[in-house]
């Protein structure tokens, strides 16, 4: 019973963290969208975002957040004919905003699936039923409310409308362009993570290898044992110091076996092996 309560309490703490993060990011992106909307010139083809924000999202039961705030009182200067630089900058900001909103949407979906899988695994391991009861609590959390999802979709649609207004394209074409940028960001992030994993694997494999300075010195040492004869390169293989120590140890082992230090041959052989192993251990001789 104590394990059941501790596990449920841990899940509630994680749910609170997710709700707090989701709410703060949603507010941040909402304010950023308002600023971009105010900076973009009006167009008769696309309504203003500030006029569309008539609906409000219910406050979160975890993090008290009000969505009925009005945009900042500061207004952007009137721009009758946007310059190419302004349009390029606005399109880049809208693309970044669309990617962030999409990431926030995926963040909520992944966490919802995470709660389902964790609870399913918990029931399978412990045999205690908790998934149905706790998922009702998850459904009532702010990031997973249907009204929250609809509001996030409204922000995405508004971002698409603004992109279409600036680029002069239709909403469908603007949506396809933004989806393409989103896919490129996902591929870039995946490749970056894969590259970091490969570099980490290479570093793990390289542990225990000789430093580059030692390798360079060995290469220079080996070059002194190369000769050229009638166009053919002759090279005497360079034997490492560890190999020489092992050869010396085997010679000592053979010598001690042949020399009768004890009257009984078995005692003599055991003593020779003991000395040989102690020799390798004391000098830390390794083949690799």
KEKE-3310 file (N, C-alpha, C; in steps of 0.2 Angstrom, whole numbers, plus 5000, padded with zeros to 4 digits):
npx = (5004:5010:5019:5011:5005:5016:5021:5010:5010:5022:5019:5009:5017:5025:5016:5011:5023:5024:5012:5015:5026:5021:5010:5017:5026:5016:5010:5021:5023:5011:5011:5022:5017:5007:5014:5021:5010:5005:5016:5015:5009:4991:4979:4966:4962:4965:4961:4964:4975:4972:4959:4953:4955:4945:4940:4943:4954:4950:4957:4971:4970:4981:4991:4988:4982:4978:4969:4964:4970:4975:4983:4999:5000:5007:5010:5014:5023:5015:5016:5016:5022:5030:5047:5059:5068:5061:5050:5057:5063:5051:5045:5054:5054:5040:5041:5050:5042:5031:5037:5040:5028:5022:5031:5028:5015:5018:5025:5015:5008:5017:5020:5007:5006:5016:5012:5002:5009:5018:5009:5003:5013:5016:5004:5006:5017:5015:5002:4992:4978:4978:4978:4966:4960:4969:4972:4960:4963:4974:4968:4961:4970:4979:4987:4981:4968:4954:4950:4962:4970:4962:4964:4978:4979:4972:4981:4991:4985:4983:4996:4999:4990:4996:5008:5004:4999:5010:5019:5011:5005:4993:4983:4984:4996:5005:5004:5009:5023:5027:5026:5036:5047:5046:5048:5062:5068:5066:5073:5086:5088:5088:5099:5109:5108:5111:5124:5131:5130:5137:5150:5152:5152:5164:5173:5172:5177:5190:5196:5209:5218:5234:5242:5242:5255:5263:5261:5265:5279:5282:5280:5290:5301:5299:5301:5315:5319:5317:5321:5326:5327:5332:5320:5311:5303:5310:5306:5309:5299:5293:5295:5285:5288:5282:5280:5293:5296:5287:5293:5305:5301:5296:5308:5314:5306:5307:5320:5320:5312:5320:5331:5335:5329:5322:5320:5309:5300:5288:5286:5296:5292:5280:5285:5292:5282:5275:5284:5285:5272:5271:5281:5275:5264:5270:5277:5267:5263:5255:5246:5238)
npy = (4994:5006:5008:5009:5022:5030:5029:5034:5047:5052:5051:5061:5073:5073:5076:5088:5096:5095:5101:5114:5118:5117:5127:5139:5139:5140:5152:5161:5158:5163:5176:5180:5178:5187:5199:5197:5198:5211:5218:5215:5221:5226:5216:5214:5202:5193:5191:5200:5194:5198:5201:5189:5183:5179:5169:5159:5149:5137:5140:5131:5117:5114:5124:5140:5149:5162:5165:5176:5188:5204:5209:5218:5235:5243:5248:5243:5252:5259:5251:5253:5248:5234:5230:5220:5214:5216:5207:5195:5193:5192:5181:5171:5172:5168:5155:5149:5151:5143:5130:5129:5129:5118:5108:5110:5105:5091:5088:5088:5077:5066:5065:5062:5049:5043:5043:5033:5022:5020:5018:5006:4997:4997:4991:4979:4974:4975:4971:4979:4989:5004:5012:5016:5024:5034:5040:5047:5058:5063:5067:5078:5087:5102:5103:5092:5095:5096:5108:5115:5109:5113:5127:5128:5123:5133:5143:5138:5139:5152:5156:5151:5158:5171:5169:5166:5179:5187:5181:5181:5170:5156:5149:5135:5133:5140:5132:5120:5124:5127:5115:5108:5115:5111:5098:5097:5103:5093:5082:5088:5089:5075:5070:5077:5072:5059:5060:5065:5054:5044:5050:5050:5036:5033:5039:5031:5019:5022:5023:5018:5016:5020:5036:5050:5055:5045:5036:5042:5043:5030:5027:5035:5028:5015:5018:5019:5006:5002:4998:5001:4991:4988:4994:4988:4988:4985:4979:4978:4971:4979:4976:4977:4984:4977:4964:4960:4959:4948:4938:4937:4933:4920:4914:4914:4905:4893:4891:4889:4878:4868:4868:4859:4864:4859:4843:4835:4834:4840:4850:4858:4863:4869:4880:4887:4891:4899:4909:4915:4920:4929:4938:4943:4949:4959:4967:4971:4966:4966:4959:4967)
npz = (5000:5004:4994:4983:4986:4986:4973:4966:4971:4966:4952:4952:4955:4944:4934:4938:4935:4922:4918:4923:4915:4902:4902:4905:4893:4883:4886:4884:4870:4865:4868:4860:4847:4847:4846:4834:4826:4827:4821:4808:4793:4790:4782:4770:4767:4776:4793:4808:4821:4834:4834:4833:4845:4854:4861:4876:4886:4898:4915:4921:4932:4939:4937:4940:4927:4917:4902:4897:4896:4889:4874:4873:4876:4868:4851:4835:4822:4808:4793:4776:4764:4765:4767:4758:4767:4779:4776:4774:4787:4795:4790:4794:4808:4810:4805:4814:4826:4822:4822:4836:4842:4836:4842:4855:4855:4851:4863:4873:4868:4868:4882:4887:4881:4888:4901:4900:4896:4907:4917:4913:4913:4926:4932:4926:4932:4946:4948:4953:4950:4943:4932:4925:4935:4937:4925:4922:4930:4923:4911:4915:4918:4913:4901:4894:4892:4881:4877:4879:4869:4857:4858:4856:4843:4837:4838:4830:4817:4816:4815:4803:4795:4796:4790:4777:4774:4774:4765:4754:4748:4747:4761:4761:4754:4762:4773:4769:4766:4779:4785:4779:4783:4796:4795:4791:4802:4811:4805:4805:4819:4822:4815:4821:4834:4832:4827:4838:4846:4839:4840:4853:4855:4848:4856:4867:4862:4859:4871:4881:4871:4864:4866:4854:4853:4857:4847:4836:4839:4839:4825:4819:4825:4819:4805:4804:4802:4790:4773:4756:4742:4726:4722:4730:4746:4761:4777:4794:4806:4820:4837:4851:4868:4878:4872:4872:4885:4889:4881:4887:4900:4897:4893:4905:4912:4905:4908:4922:4923:4918:4926:4940:4954:4965:4973:4969:4954:4951:4961:4957:4945:4948:4956:4946:4938:4947:4949:4936:4934:4944:4940:4928:4934:4942:4933:4926:4913:4898:4884:4876)
capx = (5000:5014:5022:5006:5004:5022:5021:5004:5012:5027:5016:5006:5022:5027:5010:5012:5029:5022:5007:5018:5030:5016:5007:5022:5028:5010:5009:5026:5022:5005:5013:5026:5012:5003:5019:5022:5004:5005:5021:5014:5003:4985:4977:4959:4961:4967:4959:4969:4975:4970:4952:4951:4956:4939:4939:4948:4955:4949:4963:4974:4969:4988:4995:4982:4984:4972:4970:4960:4975:4975:4990:5002:4997:5012:5008:5019:5022:5012:5020:5012:5025:5035:5053:5061:5071:5056:5047:5061:5063:5045:5044:5059:5051:5034:5043:5052:5036:5027:5040:5040:5021:5022:5035:5024:5009:5021:5027:5009:5006:5022:5019:5001:5007:5021:5008:4998:5014:5020:5004:5002:5019:5015:4999:5008:5022:5012:4995:4987:4974:4979:4978:4959:4958:4974:4971:4955:4966:4978:4964:4958:4976:4978:4990:4978:4961:4952:4950:4969:4972:4959:4967:4984:4977:4970:4987:4995:4981:4984:5003:4999:4987:5001:5013:5001:4998:5017:5022:5007:5003:4987:4984:4986:5003:5009:5004:5014:5029:5029:5027:5042:5052:5046:5052:5069:5071:5066:5079:5092:5089:5089:5105:5113:5109:5115:5131:5134:5130:5143:5156:5152:5154:5171:5177:5172:5181:5197:5199:5214:5223:5240:5241:5245:5262:5267:5260:5270:5286:5283:5280:5296:5305:5298:5304:5322:5320:5315:5326:5324:5332:5329:5313:5307:5304:5311:5304:5309:5294:5295:5291:5284:5292:5278:5282:5300:5296:5284:5298:5310:5298:5296:5314:5316:5301:5310:5326:5319:5310:5326:5336:5332:5329:5319:5321:5303:5299:5281:5288:5301:5287:5275:5289:5294:5275:5274:5289:5283:5266:5273:5285:5270:5260:5274:5279:5260:5264:5249:5247:5234)
capy = (5000:5012:5008:5012:5029:5034:5029:5039:5054:5053:5053:5068:5078:5074:5079:5096:5099:5095:5106:5121:5119:5118:5133:5144:5140:5142:5159:5164:5158:5167:5183:5181:5178:5194:5204:5197:5200:5218:5220:5213:5226:5223:5214:5213:5195:5189:5195:5201:5189:5201:5201:5182:5180:5180:5163:5158:5143:5137:5139:5125:5115:5113:5130:5145:5153:5166:5166:5182:5194:5207:5211:5224:5242:5246:5246:5243:5257:5258:5249:5253:5244:5231:5229:5213:5212:5215:5201:5189:5192:5190:5174:5167:5172:5164:5148:5147:5150:5137:5124:5129:5127:5110:5105:5110:5100:5085:5087:5085:5070:5061:5064:5058:5042:5041:5041:5027:5016:5019:5014:4999:4993:4996:4986:4972:4971:4974:4968:4983:4993:5011:5016:5019:5030:5040:5043:5052:5064:5066:5070:5084:5091:5108:5101:5087:5096:5097:5116:5117:5107:5117:5133:5127:5122:5140:5147:5136:5141:5159:5157:5149:5164:5177:5167:5167:5186:5190:5178:5182:5163:5154:5146:5129:5133:5142:5127:5115:5127:5127:5108:5106:5118:5107:5091:5099:5104:5086:5078:5091:5087:5068:5069:5080:5067:5053:5062:5065:5047:5041:5053:5047:5029:5033:5041:5025:5014:5025:5023:5013:5016:5024:5043:5051:5057:5039:5033:5046:5041:5023:5027:5037:5022:5010:5021:5018:4999:5001:4999:5000:4987:4987:4996:4984:4991:4980:4982:4974:4972:4982:4972:4982:4982:4972:4958:4958:4957:4942:4933:4936:4929:4913:4911:4912:4900:4887:4889:4887:4871:4864:4868:4856:4867:4854:4836:4833:4838:4844:4856:4863:4866:4874:4886:4890:4895:4905:4915:4918:4924:4935:4942:4946:4954:4964:4972:4973:4965:4965:4959:4972)
capz = (5000:5004:4987:4979:4987:4984:4965:4964:4972:4961:4946:4952:4955:4937:4931:4940:4932:4914:4917:4924:4909:4896:4903:4904:4886:4879:4887:4880:4862:4863:4868:4854:4841:4847:4844:4827:4822:4827:4817:4801:4791:4790:4775:4770:4765:4783:4799:4813:4827:4840:4834:4834:4852:4858:4866:4881:4888:4905:4918:4923:4939:4942:4937:4939:4922:4914:4895:4895:4896:4882:4871:4876:4874:4863:4845:4830:4817:4802:4787:4770:4759:4769:4763:4757:4773:4784:4775:4776:4794:4798:4788:4798:4815:4810:4804:4821:4830:4820:4825:4843:4843:4835:4847:4861:4854:4852:4870:4877:4866:4871:4889:4888:4880:4893:4907:4898:4896:4913:4921:4910:4915:4934:4933:4924:4937:4953:4948:4956:4945:4944:4926:4924:4939:4937:4918:4923:4933:4918:4906:4918:4918:4909:4894:4890:4891:4874:4876:4878:4862:4852:4858:4853:4836:4834:4837:4824:4812:4816:4813:4796:4791:4796:4785:4771:4773:4773:4759:4748:4746:4750:4767:4760:4752:4767:4778:4766:4767:4786:4787:4776:4787:4802:4794:4790:4808:4814:4802:4807:4826:4823:4813:4826:4840:4829:4826:4845:4848:4835:4843:4860:4854:4846:4862:4871:4859:4859:4878:4882:4865:4865:4864:4847:4853:4857:4841:4831:4841:4836:4818:4818:4826:4814:4799:4804:4801:4783:4768:4749:4738:4719:4721:4735:4752:4766:4784:4800:4811:4827:4842:4857:4874:4882:4869:4874:4892:4889:4879:4893:4905:4895:4893:4912:4914:4903:4912:4929:4923:4916:4932:4946:4961:4970:4971:4966:4948:4952:4965:4953:4940:4952:4958:4940:4936:4952:4948:4930:4935:4949:4935:4924:4938:4945:4928:4922:4906:4894:4876:4872)
cpx = (5004:5018:5017:5005:5010:5023:5015:5007:5018:5024:5012:5011:5024:5022:5010:5017:5027:5017:5010:5022:5026:5013:5011:5024:5022:5009:5015:5025:5016:5007:5018:5022:5009:5008:5020:5016:5003:5010:5020:5008:4997:4983:4970:4957:4962:4965:4965:4969:4971:4962:4949:4952:4950:4937:4944:4948:4954:4956:4965:4972:4976:4991:4989:4985:4978:4974:4966:4964:4974:4982:4993:5000:5001:5010:5013:5018:5019:5017:5016:5015:5031:5041:5055:5064:5066:5052:5051:5062:5057:5043:5048:5056:5044:5036:5046:5046:5032:5030:5040:5033:5020:5026:5031:5018:5012:5023:5021:5007:5010:5021:5012:5002:5012:5017:5005:5003:5016:5015:5002:5007:5018:5010:5001:5013:5019:5006:4990:4984:4975:4978:4972:4958:4963:4974:4965:4958:4971:4974:4961:4964:4976:4981:4985:4970:4960:4952:4957:4971:4969:4962:4974:4984:4975:4976:4991:4991:4982:4991:5003:4996:4992:5006:5011:5001:5005:5020:5018:5004:4996:4988:4987:4994:5007:5010:5009:5021:5032:5030:5034:5048:5052:5050:5059:5072:5071:5072:5085:5093:5091:5096:5110:5114:5112:5122:5134:5134:5136:5150:5157:5155:5162:5175:5178:5177:5188:5200:5203:5219:5228:5239:5244:5252:5266:5266:5265:5277:5287:5284:5287:5302:5305:5301:5311:5324:5317:5320:5323:5329:5329:5322:5308:5308:5304:5310:5305:5304:5296:5291:5291:5287:5288:5279:5289:5300:5293:5289:5303:5308:5298:5302:5316:5312:5305:5316:5325:5316:5315:5331:5333:5333:5327:5320:5315:5301:5293:5282:5292:5296:5283:5279:5290:5288:5274:5278:5287:5277:5267:5277:5280:5266:5264:5276:5272:5261:5257:5250:5243:5234)
cpy = (5006:5013:5011:5019:5033:5034:5034:5046:5056:5055:5060:5074:5079:5077:5086:5099:5100:5101:5113:5123:5121:5125:5139:5145:5142:5150:5163:5164:5162:5174:5185:5182:5185:5199:5204:5199:5208:5221:5219:5218:5222:5221:5212:5206:5190:5193:5195:5196:5192:5201:5194:5180:5182:5175:5162:5151:5142:5136:5132:5123:5115:5120:5135:5150:5156:5167:5172:5188:5197:5208:5217:5230:5245:5243:5247:5249:5255:5256:5248:5248:5240:5230:5222:5210:5211:5208:5194:5188:5190:5183:5169:5167:5168:5157:5145:5146:5144:5130:5124:5127:5120:5106:5104:5105:5093:5083:5085:5078:5065:5060:5060:5050:5039:5039:5034:5021:5015:5015:5007:4995:4992:4991:4979:4969:4970:4971:4972:4988:5000:5015:5020:5025:5036:5044:5048:5059:5067:5069:5077:5089:5096:5106:5097:5089:5097:5104:5118:5115:5111:5124:5133:5126:5129:5144:5145:5139:5149:5161:5156:5155:5170:5175:5168:5175:5189:5187:5179:5175:5162:5150:5139:5128:5135:5136:5121:5117:5126:5120:5106:5109:5113:5101:5092:5100:5097:5082:5081:5089:5080:5067:5072:5075:5061:5054:5062:5058:5043:5044:5050:5039:5028:5034:5035:5020:5016:5024:5017:5013:5021:5031:5044:5052:5050:5035:5036:5044:5034:5023:5029:5032:5017:5012:5019:5011:4997:5003:4998:4997:4985:4989:4993:4987:4985:4983:4977:4975:4974:4979:4977:4979:4977:4965:4955:4956:4950:4936:4932:4932:4922:4910:4909:4906:4893:4885:4887:4880:4866:4863:4865:4859:4863:4847:4833:4837:4843:4850:4861:4866:4871:4880:4890:4894:4900:4911:4918:4922:4930:4940:4946:4951:4960:4969:4974:4972:4963:4964:4964:4978)
cpz = (5000:4997:4982:4980:4985:4976:4963:4965:4968:4954:4946:4952:4947:4933:4932:4936:4924:4913:4918:4918:4903:4896:4902:4897:4882:4880:4883:4873:4860:4863:4862:4848:4841:4844:4837:4823:4822:4823:4810:4799:4790:4783:4775:4769:4771:4789:4804:4819:4833:4840:4834:4841:4856:4863:4871:4883:4896:4909:4921:4930:4943:4943:4935:4933:4918:4907:4893:4895:4889:4880:4874:4873:4868:4856:4840:4825:4811:4796:4781:4765:4763:4764:4763:4764:4778:4783:4776:4783:4797:4796:4792:4805:4815:4809:4811:4826:4829:4823:4832:4845:4842:4840:4854:4861:4854:4859:4874:4875:4868:4878:4891:4887:4885:4899:4906:4899:4903:4918:4919:4913:4923:4935:4931:4929:4944:4953:4951:4950:4947:4938:4924:4928:4938:4930:4918:4925:4928:4913:4909:4919:4912:4902:4890:4890:4883:4872:4875:4871:4857:4852:4855:4845:4833:4834:4831:4817:4811:4813:4805:4792:4791:4791:4778:4769:4771:4766:4752:4745:4749:4757:4766:4758:4758:4772:4775:4767:4774:4788:4784:4780:4794:4801:4794:4797:4812:4811:4804:4815:4826:4820:4818:4832:4838:4829:4833:4848:4845:4838:4850:4860:4852:4852:4866:4869:4860:4866:4879:4876:4867:4863:4857:4847:4853:4850:4836:4833:4838:4829:4816:4819:4821:4807:4799:4803:4794:4778:4761:4745:4731:4718:4726:4742:4757:4773:4789:4805:4818:4832:4848:4863:4878:4879:4871:4881:4893:4886:4884:4898:4903:4895:4900:4914:4912:4906:4918:4929:4922:4922:4938:4953:4967:4968:4968:4960:4948:4956:4961:4948:4943:4954:4952:4938:4941:4951:4941:4931:4939:4944:4931:4928:4940:4939:4924:4915:4903:4887:4873:4876)
residu = (UNK:UNK:UNK:UNK:UNK:UNK:UNK:UNK:UNK:UNK:UNK:UNK:UNK:UNK:UNK:UNK:UNK:UNK:UNK:UNK:UNK:UNK:UNK:UNK:UNK:UNK:UNK:UNK:UNK:UNK:UNK:UNK:UNK:UNK:UNK:UNK:UNK:UNK:UNK:UNK:UNK:UNK:UNK:UNK:UNK:UNK:UNK:UNK:UNK:UNK:UNK:UNK:UNK:UNK:UNK:UNK:UNK:UNK:UNK:UNK:UNK:UNK:UNK:UNK:UNK:UNK:UNK:UNK:UNK:UNK:UNK:UNK:UNK:UNK:UNK:UNK:UNK:UNK:UNK:UNK:UNK:UNK:UNK:UNK:UNK:UNK:UNK:UNK:UNK:UNK:UNK:UNK:UNK:UNK:UNK:UNK:UNK:UNK:UNK:UNK:UNK:UNK:UNK:UNK:UNK:UNK:UNK:UNK:UNK:UNK:UNK:UNK:UNK:UNK:UNK:UNK:UNK:UNK:UNK:UNK:UNK:UNK:UNK:UNK:UNK:UNK:UNK:UNK:UNK:UNK:UNK:UNK:UNK:UNK:UNK:UNK:UNK:UNK:UNK:UNK:UNK:UNK:UNK:UNK:UNK:UNK:UNK:UNK:UNK:UNK:UNK:UNK:UNK:UNK:UNK:UNK:UNK:UNK:UNK:UNK:UNK:UNK:UNK:UNK:UNK:UNK:UNK:UNK:UNK:UNK:UNK:UNK:UNK:UNK:UNK:UNK:UNK:UNK:UNK:UNK:UNK:UNK:UNK:UNK:UNK:UNK:UNK:UNK:UNK:UNK:UNK:UNK:UNK:UNK:UNK:UNK:UNK:UNK:UNK:UNK:UNK:UNK:UNK:UNK:UNK:UNK:UNK:UNK:UNK:UNK:UNK:UNK:UNK:UNK:UNK:UNK:UNK:UNK:UNK:UNK:UNK:UNK:UNK:UNK:UNK:UNK:UNK:UNK:UNK:UNK:UNK:UNK:UNK:UNK:UNK:UNK:UNK:UNK:UNK:UNK:UNK:UNK:UNK:UNK:UNK:UNK:UNK:UNK:UNK:UNK:UNK:UNK:UNK:UNK:UNK:UNK:UNK:UNK:UNK:UNK:UNK:UNK:UNK:UNK:UNK:UNK:UNK:UNK:UNK:UNK:UNK:UNK:UNK:UNK:UNK:UNK:UNK:UNK:UNK:UNK:UNK:UNK:UNK:UNK:UNK:UNK:UNK:UNK)
# end
